[in-house]
Amino acid sequence: MSVIIKECTSNDLQKLQELSIETFNDTFKQQNSPENMEDYLNKAFTLEKLNEEMSNKFSTFYFLFYENKLAGYLKINTEDAQSETMDNDSLEIERIYIKKNFQKHGLGKHLFNFAINSALDKNKHSVWLGVWEENDNAIAFYQKMGFSQTGSHSFFMGDEKQTDIIMSKSLL
């Protein structure tokens, strides 16, 4: 199994946008109205928004290639790029997505382990993430990887208020 993880650059913005829209849509379209999905996708994944996120020195995007094909991506945040106020000893896994046709190959675990190793390399003491309370598969995966619920926050999908569970894992 050939797996390569590569940091994204500004030259990758178009590819990142396409992948972000595809994977988010595939993951959440069944549980949300078409109007709310369209509203969210049109705000969250514009080239301008992704470029702004990529330009933040405390955020990093990575592509995952499986058998030389783009299969998924990861976004991690530290310091003030974290989407919630956390201490500077934390690393946030903000996005971890695998294309539908590449799921069930253990690729999410590769990105997850990469994020954990990034946190350790940066001398972070914990890793955290937000996961939609109705995403049972993701919650089960993160629990299996040693995360536990430490809070929650609101997430807006269009005009619908949803709840994300905040899950954390200590690295000490």
C-alpha positions, 0 to 999 in steps of 0.5 A: 500500500503506497501512502504519501502525505504532502503539505499543500501550497498555494498552487494546490488551492483549486485542488483543495477546494474541489476535494473539500467540497466533494468530501464535505458534501459526501459526508453530510448531504444526507443529513442536511437540507440542500439549501443549508449544504449549498449555503455552507459550501459556498462560504466555507470553501471559496478560494479566498477563504481557503487561501486565507486559512492556508496563509495563516502560519499556524494552520497547515493543510496536507494531501493524502495520496493512495496509490498515487491518487489524491484520496483525502486531506487534513488540516491542523491548527495551533496557537491562535488558528485553533477554532476554539480558544485553547492553550498553546500546548494544544493542536487542533485537527480541524478537518480530516476527510477521505474521498468516498471511494478510498474509505475503508482502507485505513487512510483516515488512520494515516492522517490521524497518526500524522496529526498526532506525530505533528503535535509531538514534533511541535511539543504539544501536550494534547490534540483536540477536534470537534465532531458533529454529535450525529456522526456516530462513525467518526465519534466511535473512531476517535474514541477507539483512538483514545479521545474522550469528550471534553465539551461541545460548541455550536456549528452552523450549517446554513441557518441550522444550529448544530452541536459539535462534540469537542473530543481531546486526547492527552499526549503526556 
